[in-house]
Amino acid sequence: MQFVPFAEGIEVNGQTVWAIVDGFKAFSVLASTYLLKEGIGTADKQGVAVVDPKAWYSQRAWLRAFEQIATQLGDTVLLEIGKAIPRNAIFPDSIQDIHAAIQSIDIAYHINHRRQGQPLFDPATGRMREGIGHYGYTRVPGEKKILSVCENPYPCAFDNGLIQAMARRFEPFSRTEHDDTQPCRKRGGNSCTYIVTWHA
């Protein structure tokens, strides 16, 4: 289900939170109203939210901002915010191809979240802690196709944009589609499945 945290005490780093403003492009003041209403950041003289990239913010508040955006503006904006995540969040450095790109999303997801002050991924040890769900990766043998089952509290369209942006970094003409034959968080499911395909 969308917009409901999996656990209490989850926080998101400010660098990632900024994706909401980045995803709105020229409409940064409008984007800022959603964050500021939830107590995320402070307003500058132009009304744009100032978000400290090194600070941590409540995931519950960030999800409420997403819910308001979804209700008032719809999936197109959520898709653009998802596409902005790779420009803002911390991702592993060693990504070489589309497979590593999709696999890296789950690691980045955990790097950019923490629970009760503790990081959910330690790059030094490779240890991942639970509490926020996952971004899946399954390579389809013999095909240029990846399946990603996403079980997390973020909106369906947001995840579609995120996966699309990561795939297109390495395969510019790749296609990311929601698998409508599988459960969907918009319909009350626990996960969504996305199909990534590309051609040489």
VEXZAGU-634496 format. One record per residue: x, y, z of N, C-alpha, C in turn; residue in one letter. Coordinates in pm, whole numbers, padded with zeros to 5 digits, always signed. Layout:
XYZXYZXYZa...
This chain:
+00084-00119+00000+00000+00000+00000+00089+00125+00000m+00047+00225-00072+00124+00348-00083+00110+00437+00040q+00213+00514+00068+00213+00625+00164+00212+00583+00311f+00221+00455+00342+00218+00410+00482+00354+00350+00518v+00428+00412+00611+00560+00357+00648+00550+00215+00698p+00653+00137+00670+00657-00002+00717+00691-00011+00865f+00758+00094+00916+00800+00092+01056+00811+00236+01105a+00809+00251+01236+00826+00383+01296+00975+00418+01303e+01002+00547+01315+01139+00592+01333+01223+00593+01208g+01161+00581+01090+01236+00584+00964+01256+00729+00921i+01378+00760+00878+01409+00893+00828+01475+00885+00691e+01463+00994+00615+01519+01005+00481+01616+01122+00480v+01730+01106+00411+01824+01218+00412+01776+01332+00324n+01820+01454+00358+01774+01573+00289+01808+01576+00142g+01920+01516+00106+01963+01511-00034+01856+01441-00118q+01798+01335-00063+01693+01260-00134+01561+01337-00132t+01528+01396-00019+01404+01472-00005+01395+01584-00109v+01510+01642-00144+01513+01752-00240+01458+01711-00375w+01450+01582-00404+01399+01534-00533+01257+01584-00560a+01179+01608-00456+01043+01659-00478+01051+01797-00544i+01139+01883-00496+01153+02015-00556+01212+02003-00695v+01315+01921-00710+01380+01901-00839+01282+01846-00943d+01196+01754-00901+01100+01693-00992+00995+01790-01044g+00972+01899-00970+00875+02000-01013+00936+02101-01110f+01067+02093-01127+01141+02181-01218+01111+02329-01191k+01047+02399-01283+01025+02545-01270+00925+02580-01160a+00852+02481-01110+00747+02509-01012+00795+02477-00870f+00917+02522-00838+00978+02488-00710+00901+02544-00591s+00837+02659-00607+00759+02715-00496+00639+02626-00465v+00572+02578-00570+00460+02487-00551+00507+02359-00482l+00618+02303-00529+00672+02182-00467+00702+02205-00320a+00758+02321-00294+00797+02354-00156+00679+02357-00061s+00562+02399-00110+00446+02407-00021+00413+02270+00038t+00432+02164-00040+00401+02029+00010+00500+01989+00120y+00627+02021+00101+00727+01987+00202+00708+02072+00328l+00692+02202+00308+00681+02292+00423+00557+02261+00507l+00448+02223+00440+00325+02188+00512+00348+02071+00606k+00442+01982+00570+00471+01865+00653+00589+01888+00747e+00634+02013+00756+00742+02045+00849+00880+02007+00798g+00892+01992+00666+01021+01955+00608+01086+02080+00549i+01201+02119+00603+01273+02236+00554+01215+02366+00608g+01278+02476+00565+01232+02610+00600+01223+02692+00471t+01135+02790+00469+01113+02869+00347+01215+02982+00337a+01269+03001+00215+01354+03117+00192+01266+03236+00152d+01324+03348+00112+01247+03469+00081+01152+03450-00038k+01185+03358-00127+01099+03332-00243+00994+03225-00216q+00998+03169-00096+00903+03064-00061+00948+02924-00099g+01073+02910-00144+01126+02779-00179+01179+02711-00053v+01147+02584-00038+01193+02510+00079+01345+02496+00078a+01406+02527+00189+01549+02505+00207+01563+02374+00284v+01619+02275+00217+01635+02142+00275+01784+02116+00295v+01823+02087+00416+01964+02058+00445+01998+01919+00391d+02088+01908+00293+02118+01777+00235+02177+01679+00334p+02234+01730+00444+02295+01640+00543+02203+01609+00660k+02087+01672+00661+01991+01648+00769+01905+01526+00736a+01832+01478+00836+01741+01364+00817+01600+01409+00851w+01505+01365+00770+01366+01407+00784+01275+01284+00796y+01164+01303+00862+01068+01195+00885+01016+01136+00754s+01029+01004+00740+00973+00939+00622+00821+00954+00621q+00761+00945+00737+00614+00958+00744+00570+01094+00688r+00641+01200+00725+00608+01334+00674+00631+01341+00523a+00739+01281+00475+00770+01283+00332+00663+01207+00253w+00618+01096+00309+00512+01018+00244+00380+01096+00242l+00353+01174+00347+00232+01257+00347+00239+01362+00236r+00360+01418+00214+00377+01513+00104+00350+01445-00029a+00400+01324-00046+00373+01247-00167+00223+01223-00187f+00156+01191-00078+00012+01163-00087-00066+01286-00133e-00027+01403-00080-00093+01528-00122-00067+01557-00270q+00056+01534-00313+00091+01554-00454+00010+01460-00542i+00000+01334-00500-00076+01235-00577-00223+01275-00588a-00281+01320-00478-00422+01357-00475-00450+01480-00559t-00363+01580-00549-00391+01708-00613-00335+01720-00755q-00225+01650-00784-00159+01669-00913-00147+01542-00997l-00152+01427-00934-00154+01302-01010-00020+01237-01038g-00029+01128-01115+00085+01040-01139+00196+01102-01223d+00162+01194-01312+00264+01252-01399+00372+01322-01316t+00331+01394-01214+00427+01464-01128+00505+01363-01045v+00439+01260-00995+00509+01157-00918+00616+01089-01003l+00585+01064-01129+00680+01004-01222+00804+01093-01236l+00783+01224-01249+00895+01318-01264+00979+01324-01136e+00915+01316-01020+00991+01315-00895+01077+01189-00889i+01020+01075-00930+01097+00951-00934+01218+00962-01025g+01200+01027-01140+01312+01045-01234+01421+01134-01174k+01383+01220-01080+01480+01312-01018+01565+01244-00910a+01522+01129-00861+01594+01063-00752+01740+01034-00787i+01772+00975-00903+01913+00949-00932+02000+01074-00939p+01940+01190-00964+02017+01316-00967+02044+01367-00825r+01972+01315-00727+01980+01370-00593+02029+01273-00486n+01982+01151-00489+02016+01054-00385+02157+00999-00404a+02209+00938-00301+02341+00874-00305+02325+00734-00365i+02404+00705-00469+02404+00574-00533+02545+00516-00530f+02558+00385-00535+02693+00325-00543+02768+00377-00667p+02901+00383-00656+02983+00438-00765+03010+00339-00877d+03007+00212-00849+03058+00111-00943+02953+00055-01038s+02864+00140-01089+02759+00092-01180+02812+00098-01323i+02809-00017-01392+02866-00025-01527+02764-00050-01636q+02650-00109-01600+02552-00144-01703+02411-00139-01645d+02313-00168-01729+02173-00158-01687+02140-00257-01575i+02204-00373-01575+02177-00471-01469+02224-00417-01333h+02347-00366-01331+02399-00308-01206+02316-00187-01164a+02268-00111-01264+02188+00008-01233+02060-00029-01159a+01988-00129-01208+01863-00170-01143+01891-00235-01008i+01998-00316-01001+02034-00377-00873+02071-00271-00769q+02133-00163-00814+02182-00061-00721+02070+00016-00653s+01951+00013-00711+01841+00093-00654+01812+00051-00510i+01812-00079-00484+01781-00126-00348+01890-00084-00250d+02014-00090-00293+02124-00047-00206+02112+00103-00180i+02091+00181-00286+02076+00326-00269+01958+00359-00178a+01849+00286-00194+01730+00305-00112+01766+00293+00036y+01844+00191+00069+01881+00169+00208+01988+00267+00257h+02077+00309+00167+02178+00408+00205+02112+00540+00245i+02006+00576+00174+01943+00707+00193+01832+00708+00298n+01816+00597+00370+01720+00590+00480+01792+00539+00605h+01738+00578+00719+01789+00524+00844+01673+00499+00939r+01698+00416+01039+01594+00382+01137+01648+00408+01277r+01578+00491+01350+01617+00527+01485+01764+00567+01491q+01803+00648+01392+01939+00702+01390+02045+00611+01331g+02008+00488+01295+02106+00393+01243+02088+00373+01093q+02197+00386+01013+02186+00365+00868+02134+00225+00837p+02057+00215+00728+02002+00085+00690+02092+00008+00594l+02202+00072+00551+02302+00000+00473+02440+00053+00509f+02532-00038+00535+02669-00002+00568+02758-00040+00450d+02806+00058+00371+02889+00026+00255+03016-00049+00290p+03069-00027+00409+03194-00093+00449+03177-00244+00467a+03063-00284+00521+03041-00427+00548+02944-00492+00451t+02867-00408+00378+02764-00462+00289+02640-00508+00364g+02633-00477+00493+02519-00522+00575+02398-00431+00553r+02285-00494+00524+02160-00421+00503+02063-00455+00615m+02003-00353+00673+01903-00373+00777+01764-00359+00716r+01667-00426+00777+01530-00427+00726+01448-00313+00788e+01328-00294+00731+01234-00198+00789+01168-00107+00688g+01217-00109+00561+01160-00018+00462+01119-00088+00333i+01134-00219+00328+01100-00291+00205+01216-00292+00108g+01187-00327-00018+01295-00346-00116+01253-00309-00257h+01357-00288-00341+01344-00276-00485+01408-00402-00542y+01328-00486-00606+01378-00614-00653+01448-00608-00787g+01524-00714-00815+01594-00728-00944+01593-00876-00982y+01535-00907-01097+01541-01042-01152+01575-01032-01300t+01685-01094-01337+01727-01096-01477+01653-01208-01548r+01593-01179-01663+01523-01280-01740+01625-01346-01834v+01656-01476-01814+01759-01542-01893+01729-01539-02043p+01832-01510-02121+01819-01513-02266+01746-01395-02327g+01706-01298-02244+01633-01181-02295+01694-01053-02239e+01673-00946-02310+01713-00815-02260+01595-00761-02180k+01577-00823-02065+01460-00792-01982+01495-00811-01835k+01447-00717-01755+01462-00724-01610+01325-00703-01547i+01297-00781-01443+01175-00762-01364+01215-00701-01230l+01144-00600-01188+01170-00539-01058+01041-00535-00977s+01037-00618-00873+00922-00617-00782+00956-00521-00669v+00877-00417-00658+00901-00313-00558+00800-00323-00446c+00850-00356-00330+00765-00365-00211+00815-00261-00112e+00754-00145-00115+00792-00034-00029+00673+00061-00019n+00680+00162+00067+00563+00250+00086+00553+00366-00011p+00639+00371-00111+00637+00484-00203+00535+00464-00315y+00495+00572-00382+00390+00561-00485+00438+00483-00607p+00345+00414-00668+00370+00334-00787+00436+00417-00898c+00380+00531-00932+00432+00613-01041+00572+00666-01010a+00599+00697-00884+00730+00741-00840+00834+00633-00869f+00805+00509-00831+00898+00399-00855+00918+00375-01004d+00812+00389-01082+00824+00375-01226+00925+00475-01281n+00915+00600-01237+01007+00705-01282+01150+00678-01239g+01169+00631-01116+01301+00601-01064+01368+00491-01146l+01295+00381-01167+01351+00269-01243+01379+00310-01387i+01287+00385-01445+01306+00434-01583+01433+00518-01594q+01455+00609-01501+01572+00696-01505+01701+00616-01492a+01704+00519-01402+01826+00439-01385+01852+00353-01508m+01749+00295-01565+01766+00211-01684+01818+00294-01801a+01765+00414-01820+01802+00496-01935+01942+00557-01924r+02000+00553-01807+02139+00598-01794+02232+00510-01878r+02198+00383-01888+02285+00288-01956+02226+00234-02085f+02095+00239-02097+02027+00199-02220+01926+00309-02251e+01968+00413-02325+01884+00532-02345+01747+00504-02406p+01734+00393-02479+01606+00363-02543+01532+00250-02470f+01571+00224-02347+01502+00120-02270+01360+00164-02238s+01280+00066-02206+01139+00092-02174+01106+00032-02039r+01036+00108-01956+00993+00059-01825+00841+00064-01821t+00781-00052-01796+00635-00060-01792+00589-00127-01663e+00478-00081-01613+00414-00146-01498+00346-00273-01546h+00367-00383-01475+00303-00510-01511+00164-00512-01449d+00065-00484-01531-00073-00473-01482-00134-00607-01445d-00067-00716-01478-00118-00849-01440-00082-00884-01296t+00005-00804-01235+00051-00829-01098-00015-00730-01001q-00003-00755-00871-00060-00661-00773-00005-00520-00792p-00079-00422-00743-00035-00282-00752-00069-00211-00622c+00024-00130-00574+00001-00058-00448-00114+00042-00460r-00136+00094-00581-00249+00186-00600-00383+00115-00580k-00383-00016-00602-00506-00095-00586-00507-00168-00451r-00419-00127-00360-00416-00186-00226-00320-00302-00211g-00244-00335-00315-00147-00443-00307-00025-00404-00224g+00059-00502-00195+00180-00477-00118+00300-00444-00205n+00287-00465-00336+00401-00442-00425+00352-00406-00565s+00445-00359-00646+00422-00338-00789+00537-00403-00863c+00512-00449-00984+00615-00510-01067+00635-00427-01192t+00762-00400-01225+00795-00323-01343+00880-00409-01436y+00856-00396-01564+00928-00471-01666+01017-00374-01743i+01146-00399-01741+01243-00316-01813+01293-00395-01934v+01280-00339-02052+01328-00404-02174+01412-00304-02253t+01500-00358-02336+01584-00273-02421+01634-00355-02540w+01687-00284-02639+01742-00346-02760+01883-00295-02780h+01966-00378-02843+02106-00341-02867+02113-00227-02966a
